[in-house]
């Protein structure tokens, strides 16, 4: 009877004690979150409740499983299993606590700088994301190594592994040049302020917003909701456009190809009227000039401004559409057309007929105007 009651009492007591401590800790965190609602730390720490209870339960069972006399023939295996659970839960708890602390620090910084320096906030957000990935990777590697060292065979092989670590490191470095290059490129991007989460970029002819940055790849969400995933080393080795660097204000151009008789002064007035009715225009500047000409048309360019890349797109499309509609309604002659009328004669040559063309057998034929059929020709 004692062989049954002792394990039940020890295991049940450890579980009940874990649940009680976990409930009390969660209650304290909930009260702290209510009193200090200005900081999200206490609410984020509550997310670590499961790994926290696993650590408590595994630690209690590891300390009392000898007294429990549970499966005495497998005491070593049970102890090793509890040690593995304890190491894994500790690693999980460390990652959750680190994430809570880092996220709280970022939230305070973002709340203080969101209006005055949004670019700096995006930079810090990028760095925080990559730091958490590095911390998670390091904790995971340390936890995996600690789990392996719980096996006697792995401890015995430790000396030989350390002796060959130099050779293995060289071989691994050569084999993983691309991966290591992306890893260091990711750190360079995070702390060199080259690209940040939320930046508007033009990469390989594609316009989009940086949606995700990891240690090895970067994801750009294009305007048509596509996702372009690229290695981070691309951004350290190739030129690209970052429209969010510095101030987000931008200038944009709109082009029309019009007839030479287009009313430029009226178009300038109309451009100002269109921009006054466009909420996306920031009011900094507007201009309309002729930038080029061809034998049949001239190129007219409008220069407009907006506070960011999204608004400049809105301004450009609205100006282009409303100006074309206005020209078609009020000044249709200004739109491009193909001229089929007879060309006007040069000054001083009015009434001069073209030279006579030779007829058959070399005789001089009658002169006639272009497009006019000669007499007697059928």
C-alpha positions in Angstrom: 0.0 0.0 0.0 2.9 2.3 0.8 4.4 1.8 -2.6 1.2 3.2 -4.1 0.4 6.0 -1.7 3.9 7.5 -1.5 4.3 8.2 -5.2 0.7 9.6 -5.4 1.3 11.8 -2.4 4.7 13.1 -3.7 3.6 13.6 -7.3 0.2 15.0 -6.4 1.7 17.3 -3.8 4.2 18.7 -6.3 1.5 19.3 -8.9 -0.8 21.0 -6.4 2.0 23.1 -5.0 2.9 24.1 -8.6 -0.7 25.1 -9.4 -1.0 27.1 -6.1 2.2 29.0 -6.7 1.3 29.6 -10.3 -2.1 30.9 -9.4 -0.7 33.2 -6.7 2.0 34.6 -9.0 -0.6 35.2 -11.8 -2.8 37.0 -9.2 0.0 39.3 -8.2 0.9 40.1 -11.8 -2.7 40.8 -12.6 -2.9 43.3 -9.7 0.3 44.9 -10.7 -1.0 45.2 -14.3 -4.1 46.9 -13.0 -2.2 49.4 -10.8 0.5 50.2 -13.4 -1.5 50.1 -16.7 0.9 52.5 -18.3 3.5 49.8 -18.7 2.7 46.4 -20.4 5.4 44.5 -18.5 3.1 42.8 -16.0 0.6 41.8 -18.7 3.4 40.4 -20.9 4.9 38.5 -18.0 1.6 36.7 -17.5 2.2 35.0 -20.8 5.2 33.2 -19.2 2.8 31.4 -16.8 3.0 28.0 -18.5 6.8 27.7 -18.7 7.0 29.1 -15.1 4.8 26.3 -13.8 6.7 23.7 -15.8 9.9 24.9 -14.2 8.4 24.7 -10.7 6.9 21.2 -11.3 10.0 19.8 -12.9 12.2 21.2 -10.2 10.0 19.8 -7.4 9.7 16.4 -9.0 13.5 16.3 -9.6 14.1 17.0 -6.0 11.6 14.5 -4.5 11.4 11.7 -7.1 13.8 9.6 -5.0 11.5 9.8 -2.0 8.5 8.9 -4.2 10.1 5.6 -5.1 8.2 5.7 -8.4 9.4 2.9 -10.8 12.5 2.3 -8.9 13.9 0.2 -11.7 13.9 3.2 -14.0 15.1 5.8 -11.5 18.0 7.0 -13.7 15.8 7.4 -16.8 13.1 9.3 -14.9 15.7 11.6 -13.4 17.2 12.3 -16.8 13.8 12.9 -18.4 12.9 15.4 -15.6 16.3 17.1 -16.2 15.5 17.5 -19.9 12.1 18.9 -19.1 13.6 21.3 -16.6 16.2 22.6 -19.1 13.7 23.0 -21.8 11.2 24.9 -19.6 13.9 27.1 -18.2 14.9 28.1 -21.8 11.3 28.7 -22.6 10.9 30.9 -19.5 14.0 32.9 -20.2 12.9 33.6 -23.8 9.4 34.7 -22.6 10.8 37.0 -19.9 13.4 38.5 -22.2 10.7 39.2 -24.8 8.5 40.9 -22.1 11.3 43.1 -21.0 12.4 44.1 -24.5 8.8 44.7 -25.7 8.2 46.9 -22.7 11.3 49.0 -23.3 10.3 49.4 -27.0 6.7 50.3 -26.1 7.9 53.1 -23.8 10.3 54.4 -26.4 7.8 54.2 -29.2 5.1 56.0 -27.1 7.6 58.9 -26.4 8.9 59.2 -30.0 6.1 58.1 -32.2 5.0 61.6 -33.2 8.4 63.4 -33.2 10.6 60.8 -34.9 8.7 57.9 -36.5 11.8 56.9 -38.6 13.8 56.3 -35.4 11.0 54.3 -33.9 11.0 52.0 -37.0 14.7 51.6 -36.6 14.5 50.6 -33.0 11.7 48.2 -33.9 13.9 46.5 -36.4 16.8 46.2 -33.9 14.4 44.8 -31.2 13.1 42.2 -33.6 16.6 41.0 -34.6 17.8 41.1 -31.0 15.0 38.8 -29.9 15.8 36.4 -32.7 19.4 36.3 -31.7 18.5 35.8 -28.0 16.1 33.0 -28.9 18.7 31.3 -31.1 21.4 31.6 -28.4 19.1 30.3 -25.6 18.0 27.4 -27.9 21.6 26.4 -28.7 22.6 26.6 -25.0 19.6 24.6 -23.9 20.2 21.9 -26.6 23.9 21.7 -25.6 22.9 21.3 -21.9 20.4 18.6 -22.8 23.1 16.7 -24.6 25.5 17.0 -21.8 23.1 15.1 -19.5 24.0 11.9 -21.3 27.3 10.4 -20.1 28.3 9.4 -23.7 28.2 13.0 -24.8 30.3 14.2 -21.8 32.9 11.6 -22.6 33.0 12.8 -26.2 33.4 16.4 -25.1 37.2 16.4 -25.1 37.4 15.1 -28.6 34.8 17.5 -29.8 36.7 20.4 -28.4 39.9 19.1 -29.9 38.4 19.0 -33.4 36.4 22.2 -33.0 39.0 24.3 -34.9 38.9 22.0 -38.0 35.2 21.7 -37.9 34.8 25.5 -37.6 36.9 26.1 -40.7 35.0 23.4 -42.7 31.6 24.8 -41.5 32.7 28.3 -42.3 33.6 27.4 -45.9 30.4 25.3 -46.3 28.2 28.0 -44.9 29.6 31.1 -46.5 26.2 32.2 -47.9 24.4 31.6 -44.6 27.0 33.4 -42.5 27.1 36.3 -45.0 23.3 36.7 -44.7 23.7 36.5 -40.9 26.2 39.3 -40.7 24.3 41.3 -43.3 21.2 41.1 -41.1 23.1 42.5 -38.2 24.5 45.2 -40.4 21.1 46.2 -41.6 19.7 46.2 -38.1 22.4 48.4 -36.5 23.5 50.3 -39.6 20.0 51.8 -40.2 20.0 50.8 -43.8 16.4 49.4 -43.9 13.7 49.4 -41.2 10.4 47.8 -40.8 7.8 49.9 -42.5 10.2 51.6 -44.9 9.0 52.2 -48.5 11.6 50.8 -50.9 12.1 50.1 -54.6 14.0 46.9 -55.1 14.7 45.4 -58.5 12.0 47.6 -60.0 9.3 46.6 -57.5 7.8 49.2 -55.1 6.7 48.1 -51.7 6.9 48.2 -47.9 9.4 46.3 -45.7 7.2 43.9 -43.8 9.6 41.5 -42.1 13.4 41.4 -41.4 15.1 38.3 -40.1 18.8 37.4 -39.7 18.8 35.8 -43.2 16.0 37.2 -45.3 13.8 40.3 -45.8 10.2 40.4 -47.0 8.8 43.3 -49.1 5.0 43.7 -49.5 4.3 45.2 -52.9 1.4 47.6 -53.6 -0.6 44.7 -55.1 -0.2 42.6 -52.0 2.5 40.3 -53.3 5.4 39.3 -51.0 9.0 39.4 -52.3 11.5 37.5 -50.1 15.1 38.4 -50.7 18.3 37.5 -48.8 19.5 40.4 -46.6 22.9 40.2 -48.3 21.2 41.7 -51.4 20.7 45.0 -49.6 24.3 45.2 -48.5 25.7 44.4 -52.0 23.3 46.2 -54.4 21.9 49.7 -54.7 18.2 50.2 -53.8 15.8 53.1 -53.2 14.6 53.8 -49.7 11.9 56.4 -49.9 11.7 56.6 -46.1 15.2 57.7 -45.4 15.4 61.2 -43.8 12.1 63.0 -44.0 9.2 61.1 -45.6 8.2 64.1 -47.7 8.3 63.4 -51.4 8.0 65.2 -54.8 6.2 63.5 -57.7 5.8 64.2 -61.4 2.9 63.9 -63.8 3.4 63.9 -67.6 1.1 64.7 -70.5 1.7 64.6 -74.2 -0.3 67.4 -75.8 -0.7 69.4 -78.9 1.4 72.5 -79.3 -1.7 74.7 -79.0 -2.5 73.5 -75.4 -3.4 76.4 -73.1 -0.5 76.3 -70.6 -1.6 79.3 -68.5 -5.1 77.8 -68.1 -3.5 74.4 -67.2 -1.5 76.0 -64.5 -4.6 77.6 -63.0 -6.4 74.3 -63.2 -3.5 72.4 -61.6 -3.7 74.7 -58.6 -7.5 74.2 -58.4 -7.1 70.5 -58.5 -4.5 70.5 -55.7 -6.6 72.7 -53.5 -9.3 70.0 -53.6 -6.9 67.1 -53.0 -6.4 66.3 -49.3 -3.2 64.4 -50.0 -1.4 67.4 -51.3 0.8 69.0 -48.5 0.8 72.5 -50.0 4.6 72.8 -50.3 5.0 73.2 -54.0 3.3 72.8 -57.4 4.6 73.7 -60.9 3.8 73.0 -64.5 6.3 73.4 -67.4 7.0 72.2 -70.9 10.0 69.8 -70.7 10.2 68.4 -74.2 8.7 68.7 -77.7 8.4 66.5 -80.8 7.2 67.4 -84.3 3.6 66.5 -83.3 3.3 67.0 -79.5 4.9 68.6 -76.6 5.7 67.1 -73.2 4.1 68.9 -70.2 5.2 68.1 -66.7 3.5 68.9 -63.4 5.5 68.8 -60.2 3.6 68.1 -57.0 4.5 67.3 -53.4 3.1 65.2 -50.5 4.0 64.2 -47.0 4.9 60.5 -47.8 5.0 57.9 -50.6 1.4 56.8 -50.3 0.1 60.4 -50.5 2.3 61.3 -53.5 0.8 58.4 -55.4 -2.7 59.6 -54.6 -1.8 63.1 -55.7 -0.3 62.0 -59.0 -3.2 59.8 -60.1 -5.8 62.4 -59.2 -4.0 65.2 -61.0 -3.4 63.1 -64.1 -7.1 62.0 -64.3 -8.7 65.3 -63.6 -6.5 67.3 -65.9 -7.1 64.9 -68.8 -10.9 65.1 -68.2 -10.8 68.9 -68.0 -8.8 69.1 -71.3 -11.2 66.7 -73.0 -14.3 68.8 -71.9 -13.0 72.3 -72.1 -10.0 72.2 -74.6 -10.3 69.2 -76.8 -8.0 70.8 -79.4 -5.1 70.4 -76.9 -5.2 66.6 -77.0 -2.8 64.9 -79.4 -4.1 64.4 -82.9 -2.8 63.4 -86.3 -2.8 66.3 -88.8 -4.1 65.5 -92.3 -4.6 69.0 -93.7 -2.5 70.3 -96.6 0.6 72.1 -95.4 0.6 75.9 -95.7 3.0 77.3 -98.3 6.0 79.1 -97.2 5.9 83.0 -97.2 6.7 84.4 -100.6 5.7 81.2 -102.4 1.9 81.5 -102.5 0.5 80.3 -105.9 3.7 78.8 -107.1 2.9 75.4 -108.8 5.2 72.5 -108.5 7.5 71.8 -111.3 6.2 69.8 -114.3 7.0 66.1 -114.2 8.3 64.4 -117.4 5.7 62.4 -119.2 6.1 59.2 -121.2 9.0 59.0 -123.7 10.7 61.9 -122.0 8.1 64.6 -123.0 7.2 67.2 -120.4 3.9 66.4 -118.8 1.3 68.8 -117.4 1.8 70.1 -114.0 -0.8 69.2 -111.4 -1.3 69.5 -107.7 -0.6 66.6 -105.4 -3.5 64.3 -105.1 -5.0 65.5 -108.4 -5.3 63.0 -111.2 -3.9 64.1 -114.5 -6.3 64.8 -117.3 -7.1 61.8 -119.5 -5.8 59.3 -117.0 -8.2 56.5 -116.3 
